[in-house]
């Protein structure tokens, strides 16, 4: 689906849809009614509370209250060694933990000044698992949002494909969600045997799934009626709120960290950044569908180019020595001990490092005081600003529109609330 | 450990090292020009200005034999790197601590030291606060190039009543030998054999049993000497540390209370050039044990555990009855074990509010002493108690006589330790059973508490904030490190509650308020400093943060 340049009207004409007659409000006395959605609501796939004020079916104001999944990530990090923070980052955007792992590792590596020394194979693997995670992230968002609009089949299809990918990631790191796969200086371990062939096979099958999903949704009158022209975010708002990622791109902002500030080996791959034209729910859907396609392109190229070699920096001050060394030499034993108990000694300084996560620019602002743990570890969660704009977008919509709009924002509690 | 980090040489310390009016010399260290008093050791000079130089055998409180060769630096004009711990600074000296050659020889020395070092970190008590680990990580960080068989030595040698020696871990720095020679002034340890078979040992038939033997464990840079008391009890890096003062005698050695999860695991000396330098005695190290056993954890009324309200009511009623009818028959017992704050609060209550005339002083008996650190007075705060009592305190012998004569029928005891001592006939003869009201505020379930009509649980020195006045008249701060046992409270707080029951207005809400008031009223506390509030620091991160 190419959405570039289409206006809403042309799109609807092309599809042959007709608007329902707007009869206008009946002439009855009404008064505003407060309505709570969430924090626990079947159609809210995140713990968030929305205090709506409705006039009939129409929303007149919306107060978005986040924080129900606050886990003190940033404060906890100040009491964990640099390496112990990886499990915490898994729980940020828990649909794509690999991307969080990579984002955090890159920030610390930049502070250590070793970003150029990371073995090339590790950089490729980080791209590969990251893009697989991105596909998982988008599949979840699309499937769940479609289900909330009644398209349960789409949900099952999308999650079937996601499950293939999760199983593959499980082979890589031992867990579907709690990956903790990255380390400062590289990766915990290499890819498993036969990963290459398995991923290609899964990608081929996922392409069929994506095609099925497209057929089920894109000419579906119910789906289009509830997506087209609903929840429009203007480009100016996106800029003002600092919205990035698929939501930002749906407004026509062609900002993608992988393209604009390439990290790892992204500058070696040929891929496009899809943008929307209207900034409505359907654009966000379409951008995500296209991003899955682009991620697959990156994966194909990465699998073709990946070199052999180590996946972890060989430096006893940064990476754990191999176990055979640890058990048999005092040097490696001490290095192991110091890394586990004291943590890596990151030189004093501060860094803001950002990557393209599933929902947009995931930033880590880290301050080190030279000890084995961060003095400050701040996260810029991409879906935070996208969730913030809901308070502006929702007024004027129907109550039923909250569900697809919120779904397409893809607020992930773990990431937004930290 | 506090004494193994880099030394910052303050002018006061330089004075103590023997140059009252120092002549200054100019030394260039790593391109930066600095001024030092003449005679300063180069190693101390480098570390004082941040040009860190590693070392094993050097110790700020001991002589330097320059045996470990870990502190080698390049000095311009010298053909070979020189041991900085053995070289005094000289005028116009140019030193390079980070020259490629200096870094390389130090790295090679570390590699050499590690050749025969056992792979013991996981089972070694010193791991986490080990200088060898620290220096390897900071200065070497290369993988082993040698996979030969390590030289085997004796692993568990019982060298003394408090200490176990592991000869394989020893890096032959001789710090422990010098502690015995220079601090304890007894030669109990020695090197034997040569080359890679050289070992630390005691002479046949001799033991490492001097009263300062545990200082060897503190100065040991590795896990060769370990304390039996702390061995395998706790991982060092899990401990939190809090500065405090040893309550073992009137010397008031500065210590760190190292604790975890509400339990104290060890006491180690804290550097104070004016009191204890780097050391403390073995006896002082075990003073924490008493605070963890046989504690009185709840108020008792007529021997039954009750809540605080009930106990204070009962105490107030019993005392009020005697105070109303026979006010001159009420006595109070001060204790030289208490902090200045507890003593001051008691003095306020007894003398200013209740106008009690009969006051006595209790405390532990005199004991053994030496000319090094140990004082004969086994109470940490005799000086403070005497100053606060201001001549009004009489001995326990007088109390015994007053009790026998019926001149005292109600007694408030704040701090029951040493009131009934086994070694002193007059004390065991205290006829406490004759009292109509005995209010005992004590830490332990002892005989005074057993005889008391109302017993109130008192926080120990590891659990309460306060100050002790040592034999030199120095007011030193004691800090609460662990939560108080059971329901026990600091003495000043208990007295504050009791005062309310007796109709006196004496309200204190924190120890600092008592201290501040006492400082205004008592001349000996004029110079005292409460210090800043402090959170316990975990040793794991203490090397680089704190």
Boltz contact constraints between the chains, C-beta under 6 A:
constraints:
  - contact:
      token1: [A, 316]
      token2: [B, 141]
      max_distance: 6.0
  - contact:
      token1: [A, 317]
      token2: [B, 141]
      max_distance: 6.0
  - contact:
      token1: [A, 329]
      token2: [B, 144]
      max_distance: 6.0
  - contact:
      token1: [A, 330]
      token2: [B, 114]
      max_distance: 6.0
  - contact:
      token1: [A, 330]
      token2: [B, 117]
      max_distance: 6.0
  - contact:
      token1: [A, 330]
      token2: [B, 119]
      max_distance: 6.0
  - contact:
      token1: [A, 331]
      token2: [B, 143]
      max_distance: 6.0
  - contact:
      token1: [A, 331]
      token2: [B, 144]
      max_distance: 6.0
  - contact:
      token1: [A, 333]
      token2: [B, 119]
      max_distance: 6.0
  - contact:
      token1: [A, 333]
      token2: [B, 121]
      max_distance: 6.0
  - contact:
      token1: [A, 334]
      token2: [B, 133]
      max_distance: 6.0
  - contact:
      token1: [A, 334]
      token2: [B, 136]
      max_distance: 6.0
  - contact:
      token1: [A, 337]
      token2: [B, 121]
      max_distance: 6.0
  - contact:
      token1: [A, 338]
      token2: [B, 133]
      max_distance: 6.0
  - contact:
      token1: [A, 338]
      token2: [B, 137]
      max_distance: 6.0
  - contact:
      token1: [A, 341]
      token2: [B, 128]
      max_distance: 6.0
  - contact:
      token1: [A, 341]
      token2: [B, 237]
      max_distance: 6.0
  - contact:
      token1: [A, 370]
      token2: [B, 544]
      max_distance: 6.0
  - contact:
      token1: [A, 371]
      token2: [B, 541]
      max_distance: 6.0
  - contact:
      token1: [A, 371]
      token2: [B, 544]
      max_distance: 6.0
  - contact:
      token1: [A, 371]
      token2: [B, 545]
      max_distance: 6.0
